[in-house]
Amino acid sequence: MIAASVNSAFGRAGLLVMLAASVIGALTILLGIWQNDRKLLRSAPRYAWLALAGSVLAVIMMQRALITRDFSIAYIQQVGADATPVLYNIAAMWSALEGSILLWGLTLAGFTGAVAWRFRKRSDDALVGWALIVMFVVTGFFALLSFGPADAFANGSPDFNPLLDQRGPNPLLQNHILVLFHPPILYLGYVGFTVPFAFAIAALVTGRLGEGWLAETRRWALFSWAFLSIGILLGGWWSYEVLGWSGVWAWDPVENASLLPWLTGTAYIHSVLVQERRGMLRVWNLSLLISTFALTILGTFLTRSGVINSVHAFGDGPVGSWLLGAFIVIAIVSLGLIFWRGDRLRSPGTIDSPLSREGAFLANNVLFTVFAFIVLLGTVFPLLVEALQDRRTVVGAPYFDRLTMPIGIVMLFLMSIAPVLPWRKASTELLSTRLFWPAWCGVGAIVFSVLVGADGWAPLVAFGLGGFAAGAALRQIVLATRRQGWRGFVGRANGGMIVHLGVIMIAVALASSNSFTHSATLELRTGEVVEWGGHTFQLESNTIELNDAESERALKANVLLDGEQVYSPALTTYLNIGQTIGTPSVRTGLAKDVYLTLEPGAEPGGNIATIRVFVKPMILWLWIGGLVMAIGTLLAAFPGKRQRKAVDPTSAPAGGPLPRSDAEVRAHEVVDPDLVEVGPRSTRTGEGSGDL
């Protein structure tokens, strides 16, 4: 009982410190701005670090409770078990509702502390101050959730019997190492978008609506987008390796909840370049950024309120109304601020020609927005029908596939031509010259696809446009490396092209696996060789294996594949829960995977097993494409050879008064070299100009 009281008491104390520091920090900055008190403003970062310390303490106490099996805490009664392996015991913290909110709060407090540290020398700047206020408010909200409706340290049931009632995490969350990485990385993407959102709100409140706040948040948005991208891909990998259906994406509502902010975030990362270059699309960019943050809150509501049924969801919980209320407040406040600043958000420039880089970016934005609307409608429509008509309906994969496939094809086309378009206007002669080799790459991709057996118009169009887009990206990279050497890979333009290559790999891999997967159910007998799909299968034995704690029993069918190696798909029974799940076994290759699952009915020591076999082309290229995207994002985050460090035109001069509008900082404005076209060639053609 001593350990129990320590874990619960110190965990609650940490959450209370986090909540109090967030509230006091926000009020301190607000008072400092109101009174123009620099001393108060400079003290604000301390509260951010104090909130982070409180969150860290709460997480440490939760981990300690899991390690010591502190069954006096309700959450440990729900997910704790002596038989849970160490790594999955760590991951058990985010395997259910209360622990996931705790992890969200830790991530949010970490970003708040990072912002306070990054801008500690400018804490008396009104723009930074208001951004920190927003961060504190959001951090305080999640601290309140953890301290109240999603109390991770609530007292457990006195009737709980540790010898009989231990359950452990959901079996699906303790049979693959990816569960240790997928949720935290996804949360880094979700929560990271709070930073650019906070600065966007700060720009609206202070009236400093130039491009300075964009420069301050570009890397925050870029890295958040990268983490969200990697998190989504890791989720697909987990689904492929764990769920036994051989797929990576099923348009599940929770999958859609992570895709929605990714779509709007991707649109924002592209669209913001137009504002930096031409001062256009200000309202559009603010709307995209606010939508991205709001959709992360909506996604949290969908996964934690019990309104949807999903293998990914946390079931019914008490936080649904809180999260829905937060989503509504964010939407109302943000739209109100945009309406208030409407006159100052008018763009000084216009798009000169659709055949220009800004024209391509605008078309790209429209497509991403339509894509997001389709996904959002398909996700929430069943909820609306159930709420209004008290009947259940399902929006399945055919709806999403039919409506999103044409958009995806047009996006690939835009990826092909956008990199070669100059700013303002392009001539047809210029386009024909720049698109010559990329077009031949597209033709070559189609010819190669046909030679290896591809058919059907949709995959062939996808392969052709993939080759076209890859040719355009490679052309840009080759030109940059010719001019700049190895540094041609660094910078926004060239890093962005590498990201494009990763996206193309993923698109082609998805088109290939979705179009050309074939499967069969085979009955195998020991000693007999079965041929199917160009492969041979031979059952060697059916065996039973117990883990060290004797809490898991796996029935394995040991299958010799192509006479080379034994693969062992299994049915694993978690004895504490009495639940059996399938565990696939996969032979991975560059060209295709052979994916085996064991069907029920096999007996230990028996001579018969029924297996389901899937042959899936190019799955490995999904994960390779994700790695390429991560590398490209890292390269895009740093300035290239032609760029110098940006100077924020909205920052306060040292020792000067707190600027509150663009007019007040105009005297201090310095042209950001990242935001102008550099050199005579880039001014003329837009090539090598340091943008995506």
N, C-alpha and C positions, 0 to 999 in steps of 0.2 A: 504493500500500500504506500510505502514511502516513495518508491520510484513513480508510482502512479500520480501521487500528489505533486511531485516535482515536474513531471512532464506536462500535466494539465495546467498547473499554476504558472510555470514559466512560459508555456505556449500562449496562454491567454495574456500574460503580461507583455509578450512580444507584440501580439496583435493590438493591444491597447496602446503601446508606444507608437506603433505604426499609424494608428488612427489619430492619436493626439498630435503627433508630429505633422501629419498631413494637414489637419485642420489649422493648427497654430501657424504652420508655414504659409498656408494660403492667406490667412488673415494678416500675418506680418507683412507680406509683400503688398497686399491691398492697402494697408495703412501707410506703408512706406511710399507707394506711388501717390496716394491721396495727399500726403503731407510733404512730398518731395524730400523724404528723409533717407539719405544715402546710407546712414548707419543701419537702419532697419533692413534696407534692401540687401546690404552686404552680409547680413546675418542669415538670410534665407537659405543658402545652400546647406547650412548646418542641419536644418530641419529635414532636408532631403536625405542626408546621410543617416540621421537618426531614424527616420522611417525605414530606411534600408536595413539598419541594424536590428530594428524590431522585427521586421519580416524574416531576416536570417535566423534570429533567435527562435521564432515560431516554427520555422521549417526544421531547424536542428532538433527541437523538442519533439516534433512529429516523427522524425527519423529515429530518434532515441526511443520513442514509444513503440515504433515498429520493431526495432531491434530487440528491445527488452520484452516484447509481447505484453504490453501494458493493456490488459483486457478490461481495465476499469474505464477506458475511453471507448465510446460507442463506435468510433471510426475503426479502431483496432479490432473490435468485435466483428466488424463487417468485412475487413480485408486482411486481417492478420492471421497467421498460422505458423506453427513451429516448423512445418515441412516446407515452407516457401524458401527457395534458394535465395542466397544473399542478394544477387543482382535484381531479381524480381521483387524482393522485399523492399529494395530502394524504390523501384518503380511503382510499388503498391500505393505510394503517397498520391499519385495522380491517376490511380485506377478507378476512383469513384468520385462523386460530386464534391464533397467537402475538401478533399485533398487537391483536386484539380483547381479549385478556387484559390487554395493556399499557394499553389505553384504560380497561378496567374498573378497573385498579389506580389510574390517574390520577384517575378520578372518585371512587373510594372514598377516596383520600388527600385529595382536595379536600373531601369531606364531613367527614372526620375533622378536618382543619384548621379548617373552618368551625365545627364544634361546639366545638373548643378555643377559638376566638376568641370565639364567642357567650357561652360560660360561663367566660371567663378570670378574671372577678372572683369566681367561685364554684368555682374548681378545687379548693378544699379541702373541698367538699361531697361526702359519701360517695356520694350518688346520681349526681352528675356524674362522680365518679371511676370508679365501676363502669361507667357508660355508656361512658366513654372507654376503659376496659379492653376492653370488647367491641369497640369500633371498632378499637382497635389490633390485637386478635387477628384480626379479619376482614381488615384491611389487610395484616397480616403474612402471612396465608395466601395472598392474591393476589400479594403480592410474592414469596413462595416459589414459586408457580406460574410466575411470569415468570422467576425466576432459575433454575428447575430444569426441570420437565417441559415447560413452554411457553416455552423460552428463545428470545426474539426476536432475540438477538445471537449465536446459535450460528454457528460457522464453516461456510461453504458448501462445496460440493463443488469440489475442485481441478480437476475435469474440465469445469466449466462454461465455456462459450464465450460471452462477451458479444455477439459478433457474430451468433451463430446461435441461441442458446438463450433469448433474452429473450422473456418471455411477457406480463408485465403482469397487472393484476387480472382477475378473472373478467369477461368482457364485459358481463354483466348489471349489474356494479357500476361501469361506466364509460361509461354512455350516458344518465344522467339526474342532474341536479343534486341530487335528493333524497337520494342516497346520502351526500352531504356532511353532511346534517342528521339523517336518520332514526336511524341507530345512536347517535350521541352523545345525542340527546334521549331515546331509549328507555333508554339506560344511566343517565341522570339519574333516570329513574323507577324503574328496577330498584334502583340502588344507594342512592337516597335513602331507601328504606324501611329501610335499615340503622339510621338514626338513631332512629326510634321503637322499633324492635326492641331496640336497645341500651338505651334508657331503660326499656323493659318488663322486660328481664332485670335491670337495675339495681334496679328497684323490687322485684322478686322476691327478689333477693339481700339487699337492705337491709331488707326487710320494710315499706317505706314504700309501702303499697298503696292509699293514698287516691287522690284525683283530681288531685293536684299534678303528677305526671309526665305526665298527659294534657295539661294546659295547656302544659307545656314543649314538647311534641312536636306539637301540633295543626297548626301551620303547616308543619312539616317533612313531616308525613304528607300534608297537603293539596297542597303543591307537588309532592311526589313522585308523588302520584296524577295530578296535572295533566300532568306530564311524561310519565308512562307512557301516559296517554290520548292526548296529542298524538303520541307516538311510534308508537302503534298506528295512529292515523289516517294519519300520514305513510307508514307501511308499506303501508297499503291504497292510498294515492295512488300510491306507487311501483309497486305491483303492477299497478294500473290503467294506468299510463302506460308501463310497460316490458314486462310479460310477454305482452301481446298477446291475452289471453283475455277482456278487457273486464270482468273482475270485480275486486272489492276484498277478498274474503274467501272462502277455500276450505276452511276447517277443516284447514289444513295443520298438522302437529305443532308446527312452530316458531311459527306464528301462535297456536296454542293455548297454547304455553309462555308467551307474553306476556299472553294473556288471563287465565290462571289467577290470577296475583297481582293483576291488575286487579279481578277479581271479588271476591276476599277483601278487597282494599284498599278497594273501594267499600263493601262491607258494614261494614268497620271504621269508616270515616268517618261513616257513618250511626249505627251502634250506639253509638259513643263518646258521642254526645249523651245517650243514656239514662243512661249511667254518670255523666256530669257533672251531669245534672238530678236523677236519682233515686238515684244510688249503686248501680245495678243492673248486671247483666251483666258483672261484673268478669272472671270466668273466660272468658266468651265473647269479650270484647274482647282479652284477652291471647292467647287461642287464635287469633283472627283475625289479629292482628298477627304472631304467630310463624309462622302458616301463610303469610302473605304473603311474609315474608322467606325462609322455607324454600322456597317455590315459585319464587322468583327463582333460588335455587341449583339447584333441580331443573331449571328451564328452561335454565340455563346448561349443566348436564350433558347435557340432551337435544340441544342444538344443537352441542355441542363434543366429544361422545364418539364420534360415528360410529354411534350405535345407531339413528338414523333417517335416511331418505333424503328430502331436501328441497332445493328450490332455495335456501332460506334457510340451510341448515345448513353447517357448516364441514368436514364430513367426519370421517374417523377421526382421533383425536388422542390424545396420551398423558395428557390431564388427566381423562379420564372417571372413573377410579377415585378420584382425589383429590376430585373434586366430589361423587361419590356418597357417599364417606366423610364429607365435610363436611355433606351433607344429613342423614345418619344421626345424626351427633354433635349437630347442632342440634336435631333432633327429640327425641333422648333427654334431652339436658340441659334443654331447655325444659319438656318434660313432667315431668321429675323435679322441677324447681323449682316448677311449678304444684302438683304433688302435695304437696310439702313445705309449701307455704304454703296448703294447701287450707282450713284452718280460718279463716284471716284473709281469705280471698277471698269468704267468704259475703256475699251482698248483704243490706243492711239493709231493702230495700224489696221490694215485689212489684207485679206489674201488676194494677191495680184492675179494668180492663175491657179486653176486646179492642178496643172502640171508643175508642181513645185513641192519642195519638201514639206512646207507647212500645210499644203493642200493634202498631201499623202497622210500626214500626221492627223489632220482633222478627220479624214475618212477612216483612218485606223481607230480613232476615238469613237466615232459613231458605231463602228462594228463591234468594238469591245462593249460599248454601252448596251447595244441591242442584245448581244450575247448574254450579258449579265441579266438583262430584263427577262429573257427567255428562261434562264436558269432560276431566277427568283420566282417567276410566275409558276413554273412547274413545281417548285419546292413548297411554296406557301398555298397554292390553290387547294390542295386537299384539306389543309387546315381551315381555310375560309369556308369551304363547303361543309365541313363537319361543324363549324361554329354556327353557321347560318341555317343549315338545313338538317343538322343532326343525322348525317349519314356519312359513311366512309367512302372515299374514292381514292384511286391510285393513279398517279401520273408516272408511267413507266419509261423505260429506256427508248422505245420507238419515238416518243414525243421529242425527247432531247436530241436523239441522233438525227431525226429528220430535219429539225429546225436549225441545229448548230452546224451540221456538216457543210452546207453551202457557205456559211459565214467563215468557217475555218479555211475553206478553199480560197475565198477572196482574201483572207488575211495572209495566206501564203503568197498570193500574187502581190499584195502590197509589200511584203517583206522582200520581194524580188526587185521591185522598181524604186522603193523609197530610198535605199542607200545611195543610188546614183543620181537622184534628183537634186538640183541646186535649189538654193533659196530663191524666192520671188517668182521665177519663171524659167521653164526649160523649153528649148527648141526641139522639134522632132529629129533634127540631124544629130543633136547632142545625145538624145536618148538612144537613137539607133546605134551610135558609136559605142556608148557605154554598156548597152544591153546585148551587144553582139555575142560575146563569149558566155555570159550567163545564160542566154537563150540556147546556145549549143549545149551547155551543161544540162539544161532541162531536156532537150531532145535525147542526149546520150543516156540520161536516167530512164526515160521511157523505153528506149531500145533495150537497155540492159534488163529492165524489169520484164519485158516481153520474152527475152531470151531465156530467163530463168524460170519462166512459167507463169508470170502474173497475168491476170485478165480482169475484166470488169472496168467500167469507165471511172468509177470513183477512186479506186486505188491507183489506177494509172495516172489520173489527173493529179492526185496527191504526190505520187512519185515524181512526175514531171515538174510540178511547181516546186517540190522540194529541191530538185536538182537546180532549177532556175534560181531559187532564193539562195542556195548554197553557193552557186557560181557568183552571184552578186556580192555576197559577203566575202568570199575568198578574193574577189577582185579588189575590194577595198583594202583588205589586209595586205595583199601583195603590193599595192601601190604605196601603202604606208611604210612597209618594211623596206621598200626600195629607197624611200626618201630618208627614213630615220633609223634604219638598222633594227636591232632587236627591240629598241624602244617603240617601234611602230606597233607593238602589241599592247602598249600601255596607253591609257587615256580613254575618254568617254566614247569616241568614235570606234576605235579598234576593239576595245573591250566589248562594246555593244555588238559588234559584228561576230565576235566569238560567242556571245550569248545567243545571237541569232542562229549560229551553227548548232548549238545545243538544242534549241527549240526545234529546229528542222529535224535533227536526229530523232527527237521524241515524237514529232508529228508523223514521220515516215514509219517509225517502229510501231506506233499505234495503228496506222492505216494497214500495215502489213499483218500485224497480229490479229486485228479485228476481222480482216477480210479473208485470211488464208489459214486460220486455225482449223484443224480437223481433229476429231476425237472418236473413240470407240470404247466399248465395254468388252473386256476380254476375260474369259474364264480360263485360268491357268491351272495345270496339274503338274505336280513334281515329275521331273524327267522329260516332259514334253516341251517342244519348242513351238511357239506360236509366232507366225509372221504377220505383220500388219504395218502399213504405212512406210515400208522400207526399213523396218526394224524388226528385231527378233526379241522375244520375251520368254524367259524360262523361270518357273518357280522353283526355288531351291528348298525353301522351308517356311513354315509359319512358326514364329517364336514369341514368347512372352518375356518382357523385361520389366523389372521393377526399379524405381529410382532408389537412391540410398535411404531416403526416409520412408520408403514403402508407402508413399502417398499417391504415386502415379503408376499405373499398369498399362504398358503399351503392347498391343498385339501387332506384330510386324509381319508383313509378307516380304520375304527377301527374294527379289527378282533380279536375275542376271539379264542385263540389257545389252543386246548386240554382242553377247559373248565376251564382253570386256570388263564390266564392273557391276557389282551388286548394288541395287537401290532398294530402300526399305520404307515404302509408305506404311503408315500405321494408323490404328485407332487407339487413342490414348484415353484411358478412364481416370478421372480425378476422384480418388476414393473418398476424400473428405466431403465432396459435394455429390458424388454419384452421377457425374456428367461425363459423357464420352464425346470427344471431338476428333475429327480426322486430322492427320498430320501428313501432308504430301511429301513426296521425295522428287527432286528435280535434277535432271542432267542439263546443265547450262552450256550453251555454245554460242559462238559469234553469229552463226546463221540461224539456229533454232534451238528451242528447249524441248526436251521430252519430259512431260509432267505426269507423275503417277500418283493416284490416290487409291486407297483400299476401301472397297465396298463392304458393308456389314455381311456377316455370314461365315467368315473364315474361322476355323477352329485351331487352337494351339496344337501343334504337332500334326495337324491335318495335311492332306495332300492336295487340297483345292483352295484357291483364292480367286476372288473376282476383283479385278482392278479396272479403274477408269484411266484411259491414256489420252493425253492431249499433246499434240505436236504444234508448237507455237513459234512462228518465225520471229526473229529479230527482237525478242524481249530484252536481251542484254543491252541493246542500244538505248532503251529507255533510261537505264541507270548510267550508261556512259554519257548520254545527252545531259542528264542532270549534273554530272561532274563537270562537263564542259561549260554549262551555264554558270556554275559556281565559280570556276576559274575566270570566265569572262566578266562576271560581276566584280570580282576582286580587282581585275585589271581596269575596269571602267571607273572604279572609285577613286583612282589616283590620276593626277593631271599628267597629260602627255608632254612631249618635248616642247611643243609650241606654247604650252600653257604655263602660267605662273599662278601663285596662290591668289585666290579671289579675295577682294576687299569688300566687306559688307557695306553697301552704301547707306544702310539704315542704322548702323551701329553708332553709339554715342561717342563723341570724341572724349579723350581722357580729360577728366576734370571739368567737362562742359556740362551744360544743363541737360536734363533728360529730354530727348527729342520725342515728340508725340505725333508727328505727321511727316509726310514726305517733304512738305514745304520747309519744315524746320531743319531738315538734314540736307537740303539741296546744296548748301554752301560747302558741305563736307563730302559731297558725292564724288566717288572715284569710279571710273569706268572699269568694270570687271573684265579682264582680258579673256576669261572663259566665255563671256557672253557676246563677244564680237567676232567677226570673221577675221582670221589672221593671215596676212600675206596676200600678195596680188593674185596668186592663183586661186586661193580659197575664196577671195572676194568675188572673183569672176565666175567660178564654177560651183563653189560649195563643196568641193572635194577636199578631204583632209582638214576639215575645219573644226574638228574637235567636238563632234556631237554624235549622238547615236544615229 
